[in-house]
Amino acid sequence: MNERTGIITFKGNGLTLQGTPVEKGGKAPDFTVLANDLSPRTLADYKGKVLILSSVPSLDTPVCDVETRRFNQEAANLGDDVKVLTVSADLPFAQARWCGAAGIDAVETLSDHKDLAFGNAYGVVIKELRLLARAVFVVNRDGVITYQQIVPEVTSEPDYEAAIAAAKAAL
């Protein structure tokens, strides 16, 4: 298992990331996660779309809540060719409950709780917590990563403007 330190902190304390890190310009690795109805989702399910892949520790935390709501607002203005996916290790039932309470309708939430397949494929599993790090990846229509940000402090928000600009540029 590939482990890296010195990349992220939680309230200033260093954490370990596990998985295979991805690079801008590289092919987006496949993954299998669960939709809120427990059906499997893979990267191939979104073929031909520009993707904003937002990984978060848990939708039930304040920063993840704010981030997913913000991407939901942005997604409404991006058109049908861009899909925003928020991936966490939350159970699909918890994600569905949270989306219903928050009025999320433009972002698709996906659960990586079972195998951490997304987290391991993108190098964003937090070893100490068995959660996903806060990160954003943009994947173009050809399946190439055109933008990535692993947020250095887990309690900080990502650079929304840069991610949105990268998604628009990938159209």
N, C-alpha and C positions, 0 to 999 in steps of 0.2 A: 504494500500500500504506500503510495507516494504521500509523504507528509511535508508540510512547509510551515515554518514559523516566521514571525516578523512581518506578516502581511496585514493581519487584522488584530484589533483589540476590542474588548468589551469593558467599557468604563475605565479605559487605560490599561487593563490587564491583558497581556498577550495570550492569544489562542492559536491553536494548530489547525491548519486546513488540510483536509485529506482529499484525495482524488487526483485526477489527471488535469493539470491546468491547460486551458485553451489559449490560443493566441489570435489576435486580430489578423485577418488574412487566411486563417486556417479553416478547414471544413468543420462545420458544426457537428459535434458528435450526436449520435442517436441516443434516445433514452425511452424508457417506458414508465409512465406515471399514471395516476388514476384521476379521472374526472369526478365531479361531485356525485355522479350516478354510479360510480364504481367501474365504469367502462375504461379500458386501457386507452391511453393516448401516447402516440410516438411523434417524433419529428416529422415523419412522412405524412401524418394527418394534416399538416399545414403546408404541404408542398405548394410552391408558387406564390406564397405570401411572404411579405416582409414581417419578421417577428421581432417583437421586443420581449425578451425573456427576463423577467424580474424575479430573482430569488430573494426570499425573505425568511427570517427565522420563524415567525408565527404571526398570523393575521390578528391574533388576540393581544397584540402589544401595540402601544401608541404609535411608534414610528412606522411599523408595518401597515397599520391602519391608514395613517396619513398618506404613505407612499402609494398604496393600492387605490385609494380614493383619487389621488392626483392622476395616476395613470389611467383610471377610469374616465376622468374628465378629458384628458388628452386624447384618449382612444376615440372618443366620439367625434373628434375633429380630423382624424387621420384617414378616414375612408375605409372601404372594404378590403383594400389590398394590404393593409397592415393589421396584424393581430397581436394583441397584448396578452401575454400569458404570465400569471403570477404563480410561482411554484414555491411550496413550503412543505415541511414535514408534518403539517397539521393533518388530522384525519379528514377524509372527504366530507364527512357529516358536519364537522366543525366548520369547514370552509363554506359549505352550503348555508349553514345557519348564519355565519358572519356575512356572506354576500346578501342574503335576504334582509338582514337587519340594516346593512349599510347601503342598500339600494344599488349594488354593483351589477351593471348590465352590459358593459362594454369590455370588461376584462374577464378572461376565463381563468379561474383558479384551478390549479392542479396539485394533487398530493403526491409527494415523494416519500411518504412515510414507510412504505413497504420495504423497498430495497435501496433507497437513496441512490437510485440509478442516475437521475439527473445530477444530483450533487457530486457523485463520484466522477461522472463523465465530464463535468465542467470544473472540477477541482474546488468546490465550495462547501464541502461538508465540514462543519465545526466539530472536531474530534471530541472535545470536552463536553459538548452539549447534545450531540447527535441531532443538530439542527443545521439548516443551510445558512451560509453567510449572506449578507446583503450584497447583491451584485446585480448588474444589468448587462445583458448581451443583446446586440442587434444582429440579426441574421438576414442576409439578403435573399432574394428569390432563388438564387442558385445554391443556397445552403452554406454560404461563406460568412464567417463572423466579421462584421465591419466595424463593430464597436464593442468595447468591454470596459466595465468599471467594477472592481471589487472595492466596495466602500471600506476604507481603512478602520473606521470606528463603527461598530455594529449599531450604536445608538444614533448615528447620523443618517441623514437622508442622502439619496444618490443625486447626481447631477441630471435632473430631469431634462433641462434644455438641451444638453449635449446628446442625450439618448434620443430625444424626439428629432433633433436635427439629423442624427445619423439614420434614423428610420426614414425620414423624408428624402435624404440623399440616396438611400437604397432603392427608392421607387424608380 
